Amino acid sequence: MTIATVLSFAQAPILALLVLMYLKQKFKIQTLKYLIQAFGLGLLSVLIFVLIDLAVGYFGYDTLKSLKRSVFYSFVVIGFGSQLGIFIMLRFVFLKMKRFTGPIDGILYGIMISLGFSTLAVPLFTIGMFSNVPVSLYLYTLPVAALLFSIIMGFFTGMGKYRKNRLIDSMTGLGASSFFMGFYYFAFLTKEDTILILYSIGIFIISMLLLVKAGNVKPEIKQR
């Protein structure tokens, strides 16, 4: 196992640790158990991704012989398949908690779930559990990409509880993060480097704007 491979494996848990340390120091949070729980559930969320990939592989749709197959695999398996487990944990475990009151909560829990997901997903991609890895750079950037997509999902899911409109906002969050993850994979698959760079810049800007917006909606996170 090369040093680069080890670093790709360690990236997600290190990012999760840095997030926890930042929140602990910046906001003097008394307990981080729910965020740690979110990370653990993120590890479990990979199971849904694996099952979807296995089901698609069983019917032979993981062999990317055409553009249609590539689009299907990118957006349905990689996009929706990876985000569905993260969404289920966020929507049905954390959204119902009383301490979960708005988009900033959705973003924080979403980030931790996605980092838990990436902690297992990257090694599984590396050992060939999933059918196609476009290039090595995909694995090295996956944790950060998944984190940015989780901000988008978490914002809309959290807004659903803040505005008492859970279904529409939750589906918006799942749909948006699934599309963005699918496009991210598809750009690597088709080796469209220029599009990938512009896309990455755009996603980063969108995520940061939503993060700022979430802070303005509910700035107090000291009670978490």
ZAMARGU-4260 file (C-alpha; in steps of 0.2 Angstrom, whole numbers, plus 5000, padded with zeros to 4 digits):
<rodrens>
0) 5000/5000/5000 | 5007/5017/4995 | 5008/5032/5005 | 4996/5041/4993 | 4984/5027/4996
5) 4985/5028/5015 | 4983/5047/5014 | 4967/5045/5003 | 4960/5033/5017 | 4965/5045/5031
10) 4958/5060/5023 | 4940/5059/5028 | 4942/5054/5047 | 4955/5067/5048 | 4943/5080/5042
15) 4930/5074/5054 | 4942/5076/5068 | 4946/5093/5063 | 4928/5098/5062 | 4925/5091/5079
20) 4940/5100/5086 | 4935/5117/5078 | 4917/5116/5085 | 4923/5111/5102 | 4935/5126/5103
25) 4925/5139/5093 | 4908/5136/5101 | 4912/5128/5118 | 4901/5114/5114 | 4898/5103/5130
30) 4896/5086/5121 | 4900/5080/5103 | 4891/5064/5105 | 4878/5067/5092 | 4890/5073/5079
35) 4901/5057/5083 | 4885/5047/5081 | 4882/5055/5064 | 4900/5050/5059 | 4896/5032/5064
40) 4880/5032/5055 | 4889/5038/5040 | 4899/5022/5040 | 4883/5012/5040 | 4876/5022/5026
45) 4889/5015/5014 | 4879/4998/5015 | 4864/5006/5005 | 4877/5012/4992 | 4884/4994/4991
50) 4867/4986/4989 | 4862/4997/4975 | 4879/4995/4966 | 4877/4976/4968 | 4859/4976/4962
55) 4864/4986/4946 | 4879/4975/4943 | 4868/4959/4945 | 4858/4965/4930 | 4873/4970/4920
60) 4871/4989/4920 | 4887/4993/4928 | 4896/4989/4912 | 4898/5006/4904 | 4898/5002/4885
65) 4888/5017/4880 | 4884/5035/4884 | 4867/5030/4891 | 4875/5017/4903 | 4888/5030/4909
70) 4875/5043/4912 | 4864/5030/4921 | 4878/5023/4932 | 4885/5041/4936 | 4868/5049/4941
75) 4858/5034/4948 | 4871/5023/4956 | 4885/5035/4961 | 4874/5050/4963 | 4858/5044/4970
80) 4865/5028/4977 | 4879/5037/4987 | 4867/5051/4994 | 4852/5040/4998 | 4861/5033/5013
85) 4867/5049/5019 | 4850/5057/5017 | 4841/5043/5026 | 4852/5045/5042 | 4850/5064/5041
90) 4832/5064/5038 | 4825/5050/5049 | 4838/5050/5063 | 4843/5068/5067 | 4829/5079/5059
95) 4817/5073/5072 | 4827/5078/5087 | 4822/5093/5096 | 4840/5100/5096 | 4839/5100/5077
100) 4830/5116/5073 | 4837/5123/5056 | 4849/5123/5042 | 4865/5125/5052 | 4860/5109/5061
105) 4857/5100/5045 | 4874/5105/5038 | 4884/5100/5053 | 4876/5083/5054 | 4876/5081/5036
110) 4895/5085/5035 | 4899/5072/5049 | 4888/5058/5040 | 4896/5062/5023 | 4913/5060/5031
115) 4909/5044/5039 | 4902/5038/5022 | 4919/5043/5013 | 4929/5035/5027 | 4923/5018/5020
120) 4918/5022/5002 | 4936/5027/4997 | 4944/5010/5003 | 4929/5001/4995 | 4932/5010/4978
125) 4951/5006/4980 | 4949/4987/4982 | 4936/4986/4967 | 4920/4985/4977 | 4912/4997/4965
130) 4913/4994/4946 | 4922/5009/4940 | 4935/5021/4947 | 4938/5034/4933 | 4955/5040/4939
135) 4965/5041/4956 | 4961/5059/4958 | 4943/5055/4960 | 4947/5045/4976 | 4958/5059/4983
140) 4945/5072/4980 | 4929/5062/4985 | 4929/5066/5004 | 4930/5085/5001 | 4917/5084/4986
145) 4905/5073/4997 | 4907/5086/5011 | 4902/5100/5000 | 4887/5091/4993 | 4882/5087/5011
150) 4881/5106/5014 | 4868/5107/5000 | 4858/5093/5007 | 4859/5098/5025 | 4854/5116/5021
155) 4838/5111/5012 | 4834/5097/5024 | 4836/5109/5039 | 4826/5122/5030 | 4812/5110/5029
160) 4811/5109/5048 | 4814/5128/5050 | 4800/5132/5038 | 4789/5117/5043 | 4790/5110/5025
165) 4800/5094/5027 | 4795/5084/5012 | 4798/5097/4998 | 4814/5104/5006 | 4821/5086/5010
170) 4817/5080/4992 | 4826/5096/4985 | 4841/5092/4996 | 4842/5074/4991 | 4839/5078/4973
175) 4852/5092/4972 | 4866/5082/4981 | 4862/5067/4970 | 4863/5077/4954 | 4879/5086/4959
180) 4888/5069/4965 | 4883/5061/4949 | 4889/5075/4938 | 4905/5075/4948 | 4908/5057/4944
185) 4903/5059/4926 | 4915/5073/4923 | 4929/5062/4929 | 4922/5047/4919 | 4922/5057/4903
190) 4939/5066/4907 | 4931/5083/4905 | 4945/5092/4915 | 4940/5110/4910 | 4921/5107/4915
195) 4927/5098/4931 | 4937/5113/4936 | 4923/5125/4933 | 4911/5114/4941 | 4921/5112/4956
200) 4923/5131/4958 | 4904/5133/4956 | 4900/5120/4969 | 4912/5127/4981 | 4904/5144/4979
205) 4887/5138/4981 | 4891/5128/4996 | 4899/5143/5005 | 4884/5154/5001 | 4872/5141/5008
210) 4883/5140/5023 | 4883/5158/5026 | 4864/5159/5023 | 4862/5145/5036 | 4872/5155/5049
215) 4860/5170/5046 | 4845/5159/5048 | 4850/5152/5064 | 4867/5158/5071 | 4866/5150/5088
220) 4874/5133/5089 | 4881/5134/5107 | 4867/5123/5114 | 4871/5108/5103
</rodrens>
